[in-house]
Amino acid sequence: MYIFEFVFWACVVIVLYVYAGYPLLCYVIASILNRLPARSSHQKSTTIIIAAYNEADQIVSTVHNKLDLVYPVEQLSIVVVSDGSDDGTDDQVAGISDSRVRLLRQEPRAGKTAALNLAVPLARGNIIVFSDANSLYAPTALKNLLAPFADPQVGYVTGRMVYKAPDGSLTGQGCSIYMLYENTLRKWETRLGSIVGVDGGIDAVRRELYEPMRADQLPDFVLPLNVREKGYRVVYEPEALLYEDALADAKGEFRMRVRVTLRALHALKDKAALLNPVKYGLFAWQLFSHKLLRYLAPLFLIVALVANLILAPSSTFWLCLIFLQFVFYLVAGFGHIMRHRHLPRVITLIYYLCLINLAAAVAILRFIRGEKQITWQPRT
């Protein structure tokens, strides 16, 4: 039985480390290093690239949102890449009467990464900004996003995504709470030197650091890792605000989490060299803790549950622990059933943690089978 006890406690310690221990260590080390990047209000020539597939309903408002940003008109251009859209997205963009907007069509449909590869060589700006087709920026988001590029060591900057739950749905609330946690962690990681995760809807990179990626690679993960591999910093700018509606539908959120995790696992495989602590120091530890262990967390949860089940008949202590585990998952199940109602935050968080870990478990199975996902339907 001792081996099962060891396995159980090892899994518990790893999960606690992933969600609490690692952030706490980040905070402590960040307080010592405090490597905040230099900032400047100097305006740089910038091109915003928007990859869109069947976004006719919102692409015009998204483009106008970018055109109306507080930023010099002569320093801003926009490229919209229609990825094989067949719903009139192209016509909507073509109807925007502003010389700063350019429409490209990618045919046949090849996904976001291929769209970026197509657009970047045609961009005029020294800084390339990536926006999703449903991303709405705060008026000062762009100038705040570009401010850290005053530091020559900074090669990539990501902003702060704020998820709104317009209908008060549980999935939306859970997503918002989770992003508060992630954004706080990114603040601390920036003070360590570099962050290891970005949002993708409000990101910027020095044009000379962009290198084409395979169509199956996740640009929101692989590109920042490429920049870090070249010796530049990847930092978080909390004043660059992006607003998106969280998915009210649990199935939609689940599918999105599976897709992102699957592509991230492939990215970690491609960029495994960055896990070398001898060469990459703190960043290797961050990547291992924040990403690899985070994505593997469902495996540790499953093993802990199985080990506890085996140990339960041996004593009251283990019986109580398995009872607590069952209560935890029953609360998540209750949250799923009642997800369209307002519930206490603790239930919301338990439900959302279980949702993203279940999605990660599915992604791991698909990764083991060698599956890849290049294209997908817009979030609805």
C-alpha positions in Angstrom: 0.0 0.0 0.0 2.9 2.3 0.6 3.5 2.7 -3.1 -0.1 3.9 -3.7 0.3 6.3 -0.8 3.4 7.7 -2.4 1.8 8.0 -5.8 -1.3 9.7 -4.4 0.7 12.3 -2.4 3.1 12.9 -5.3 0.2 13.6 -7.6 -1.5 15.9 -5.1 1.8 17.8 -4.6 2.3 18.2 -8.3 -1.3 19.6 -8.8 -0.9 22.0 -5.9 2.5 23.1 -7.3 1.0 23.7 -10.7 -1.9 25.9 -9.5 -0.5 27.5 -6.4 3.2 26.6 -5.7 4.5 27.8 -9.1 2.6 31.2 -8.9 3.9 31.7 -5.4 7.5 31.1 -6.4 7.0 33.4 -9.4 5.8 36.1 -7.1 8.8 35.7 -4.7 11.4 35.6 -7.4 9.8 38.4 -9.4 9.9 40.6 -6.3 13.6 40.1 -6.2 14.4 40.5 -9.9 11.7 43.0 -10.8 12.7 43.1 -14.5 10.1 45.5 -15.7 10.8 46.6 -19.4 11.5 50.2 -20.3 8.6 52.1 -21.8 8.2 54.9 -24.3 5.3 56.8 -25.9 7.1 57.0 -29.2 4.7 55.9 -32.0 6.0 53.2 -34.3 4.9 52.2 -37.8 2.4 49.4 -37.2 0.4 46.9 -39.2 -2.5 45.1 -37.6 -3.2 41.7 -39.2 -6.6 40.1 -38.8 -7.2 36.5 -40.0 -10.9 35.9 -40.6 -13.0 32.9 -41.7 -16.7 33.6 -42.2 -16.8 36.7 -39.9 -19.2 38.8 -42.0 -21.3 39.6 -39.0 -18.5 41.3 -37.1 -15.5 42.0 -39.3 -16.6 45.6 -40.1 -17.0 46.5 -36.5 -13.7 44.9 -35.7 -11.8 46.8 -38.5 -13.5 50.1 -37.6 -12.5 49.5 -33.9 -8.9 49.4 -35.1 -9.2 52.4 -37.3 -10.6 54.4 -34.4 -7.7 53.7 -32.1 -5.8 56.5 -30.5 -2.9 56.3 -32.8 -1.4 58.4 -35.6 -3.2 57.8 -38.8 -0.1 57.7 -41.0 1.5 55.1 -38.7 -1.2 52.5 -38.9 -2.3 50.0 -41.6 -4.5 47.0 -41.4 -4.4 43.8 -43.4 -7.4 41.4 -43.3 -6.8 37.9 -44.6 -10.0 36.1 -45.6 -9.2 32.4 -45.1 -11.5 31.0 -47.8 -14.6 32.8 -46.4 -17.8 32.1 -48.2 -20.3 34.2 -46.2 -19.6 37.6 -47.7 -16.7 38.5 -45.4 -14.6 39.7 -48.4 -17.4 42.0 -49.6 -17.8 43.5 -46.1 -14.0 44.3 -45.9 -13.9 45.6 -49.5 -16.7 48.0 -48.7 -14.6 49.8 -46.0 -13.5 53.1 -47.6 -10.2 53.6 -45.9 -6.9 53.4 -47.8 -5.2 52.0 -44.7 -7.2 48.7 -45.0 -6.1 46.0 -47.4 -7.9 42.7 -48.1 -6.0 39.5 -48.9 -7.8 36.2 -49.8 -6.3 32.9 -48.9 -7.6 30.1 -51.1 -8.1 27.3 -50.4 -8.7 27.6 -46.7 -5.5 26.9 -44.8 -5.9 28.2 -41.3 -4.7 31.2 -39.2 -1.0 30.4 -39.3 -0.9 30.2 -43.0 -2.8 33.4 -43.2 -0.2 35.2 -41.0 2.6 33.8 -43.2 0.8 35.3 -46.2 0.2 38.7 -44.7 3.4 39.5 -42.8 5.7 39.9 -45.9 3.2 42.4 -47.3 2.9 44.4 -44.0 4.3 48.0 -44.0 4.8 48.4 -40.3 8.0 47.8 -38.2 5.7 46.3 -35.6 3.2 43.6 -36.5 0.1 43.3 -34.3 -2.2 40.3 -34.4 -5.9 40.6 -33.8 -8.7 38.1 -33.9 -11.8 38.9 -36.0 -13.9 39.3 -32.9 -11.4 41.3 -30.9 -12.3 44.8 -29.8 -9.5 47.0 -28.4 -9.8 49.7 -25.9 -9.1 53.1 -27.5 -5.5 53.4 -26.1 -4.8 49.6 -26.4 -2.4 49.9 -29.3 -0.2 52.7 -27.9 0.0 50.8 -24.6 0.8 47.6 -26.4 3.7 49.1 -28.2 5.2 51.0 -25.3 7.4 48.2 -24.0 9.2 48.0 -27.4 11.2 51.0 -26.2 13.3 48.2 -24.4 15.6 46.7 -27.1 15.5 43.4 -25.3 11.7 43.1 -25.8 10.7 41.3 -29.0 7.1 40.3 -28.3 4.3 41.9 -26.3 0.9 40.6 -25.4 -2.0 42.6 -23.9 -4.7 41.8 -21.4 -7.8 39.9 -22.6 -10.9 40.6 -20.6 -13.7 38.1 -21.1 -17.2 39.3 -20.7 -20.0 37.0 -19.7 -23.0 38.9 -21.2 -25.6 36.5 -20.1 -24.1 35.7 -16.7 -23.5 32.1 -17.8 -21.4 29.9 -15.6 -18.9 29.0 -18.3 -18.4 32.7 -19.0 -18.0 33.6 -15.4 -15.5 30.7 -14.9 -13.5 31.9 -17.9 -13.4 35.4 -16.6 -12.2 34.3 -13.1 -9.5 32.0 -14.7 -8.2 34.8 -16.8 -7.8 37.0 -13.8 -5.6 34.3 -12.4 -3.6 34.0 -15.6 -3.2 37.7 -16.0 -1.8 38.0 -12.5 0.6 35.3 -13.2 1.7 37.0 -16.4 2.5 40.2 -14.4 4.9 38.2 -12.2 6.4 36.3 -15.1 7.1 39.6 -16.9 9.2 40.7 -13.9 11.1 37.4 -14.1 12.1 38.2 -17.7 9.6 36.6 -20.0 6.1 35.1 -20.0 5.3 31.7 -21.5 1.7 32.2 -22.7 -0.1 34.8 -24.7 -3.7 35.3 -25.8 -3.4 35.8 -29.5 -6.0 38.5 -29.9 -3.8 41.4 -28.9 -0.1 40.5 -29.6 2.7 42.4 -31.2 6.1 41.3 -32.5 9.1 43.1 -34.1 8.7 42.5 -37.8 12.3 41.2 -38.2 11.7 38.5 -35.6 8.7 37.0 -37.4 9.5 33.7 -39.1 7.1 31.6 -41.1 5.6 28.7 -39.3 4.1 25.4 -40.4 0.3 25.6 -41.0 -0.3 23.1 -38.1 1.7 25.2 -35.6 -0.1 27.4 -33.1 1.1 30.9 -33.7 0.0 32.2 -30.3 2.4 29.8 -28.7 5.1 29.0 -31.3 5.9 32.5 -32.3 6.6 33.8 -28.8 8.8 30.8 -28.2 10.7 31.5 -31.4 11.2 35.1 -30.2 12.5 33.9 -26.8 14.7 31.3 -28.5 16.4 34.2 -30.3 17.2 35.8 -27.0 14.5 38.4 -26.8 11.9 38.9 -24.1 8.2 38.2 -24.3 6.3 40.5 -21.9 2.8 41.2 -20.7 1.3 44.7 -20.9 -1.8 44.9 -18.7 -2.8 48.4 -20.0 -3.4 47.1 -23.5 -7.0 46.0 -23.1 -8.9 43.6 -25.4 -12.5 42.7 -24.9 -14.1 39.5 -26.0 -17.3 37.8 -25.0 -16.7 34.5 -23.2 -18.4 31.5 -24.6 -21.7 30.9 -22.8 -22.0 27.5 -24.3 -19.9 24.9 -22.4 -19.5 22.8 -25.6 -18.0 25.7 -27.5 -15.6 26.5 -24.6 -14.7 22.8 -24.3 -14.0 22.4 -28.1 -11.8 25.6 -28.0 -9.8 24.3 -25.0 -9.3 20.9 -26.7 -8.1 22.6 -29.9 -5.7 25.1 -28.1 -4.3 22.4 -25.8 -3.7 19.9 -28.7 -1.8 22.5 -30.7 0.1 23.7 -27.7 1.3 20.1 -27.0 2.6 19.8 -30.5 4.3 23.2 -30.0 6.0 22.0 -26.8 7.2 19.0 -28.8 8.6 21.2 -31.5 10.2 23.6 -29.0 11.4 21.0 -26.5 14.9 22.5 -26.6 13.6 25.5 -24.6 13.0 23.1 -21.6 16.8 22.9 -21.2 17.5 24.8 -17.9 21.2 24.9 -18.6 20.7 27.0 -21.7 17.4 28.9 -20.9 17.5 29.0 -17.1 14.4 30.5 -15.4 12.4 30.4 -18.7 12.9 26.6 -19.0 11.5 26.2 -15.4 8.6 28.5 -16.3 7.8 26.6 -19.5 7.9 23.3 -17.7 5.8 24.5 -14.8 3.3 26.8 -16.4 2.7 24.9 -19.6 3.9 21.3 -19.6 2.8 20.4 -16.1 -0.4 22.4 -16.5 -1.4 20.5 -19.5 -0.5 17.2 -17.9 -2.5 18.0 -14.7 -5.5 15.9 -15.6 -3.3 12.8 -15.7 -2.2 13.5 -12.1 -5.8 14.1 -11.1 -6.8 10.7 -12.5 -3.9 8.8 -11.0 -4.6 10.5 -7.6 -8.3 9.4 -7.8 -7.4 5.8 -8.7 -4.7 5.5 -6.0 -7.2 6.9 -3.5 -9.8 4.4 -4.5 -7.4 1.6 -3.9 -6.4 3.0 -0.5 -10.0 3.8 0.6 -10.8 0.4 2.3 -7.6 0.5 4.3 -8.5 3.3 6.8 -11.0 6.0 7.7 -8.5 8.7 6.6 -8.4 7.4 3.0 -12.1 6.9 3.0 -12.6 10.6 4.0 -10.2 11.7 1.2 -12.0 9.8 -1.5 -15.3 11.2 -0.2 -13.9 14.7 -0.5 -12.7 13.9 -4.1 -16.2 12.7 -5.0 -17.7 15.8 -3.5 -15.4 18.0 -5.6 -16.4 16.3 -8.8 -20.1 16.2 -7.8 -19.9 20.0 -7.3 -18.4 20.3 -10.8 -21.3 18.1 -12.1 -23.8 20.2 -10.3 -22.2 23.3 -11.8 -22.6 21.8 -15.3 -26.2 21.1 -14.8 -26.9 24.5 -13.4 -24.4 26.3 -15.6 -27.0 28.8 -16.9 -27.7 30.2 -13.5 -25.7 32.5 -11.1 -23.9 30.3 -8.6 -21.2 31.0 -5.9 -17.7 31.7 -7.3 -16.3 28.6 -5.6 -18.7 26.4 -7.6 -18.0 28.4 -10.8 -14.3 27.9 -10.4 -14.5 24.1 -9.6 -16.7 23.6 -12.6 -14.4 25.6 -14.9 -11.2 23.9 -13.6 -12.8 20.5 -14.3 -13.9 21.6 -17.8 -10.5 22.7 -18.8 -8.8 19.6 -17.3 -11.2 17.3 -19.1 -10.5 19.2 -22.3 -6.7 18.8 -21.7 -7.3 15.0 -21.1 -9.0 14.7 -24.5 -6.3 16.8 -26.1 -3.6 14.5 -24.7 -5.4 11.4 -26.1 -5.6 13.1 -29.5 -1.9 14.1 -29.3 -0.9 10.5 -28.5 -2.9 9.4 -31.6 -0.9 11.9 -33.6 -3.9 14.1 -34.5 -3.4 17.7 -35.5 -6.0 20.6 -36.1 -5.3 23.4 -38.5 -8.7 25.0 -39.1 -11.8 25.4 -37.0 -15.1 27.2 -36.9 -15.3 30.8 -35.5 -16.2 31.0 -31.8 -20.0 31.4 -31.3 
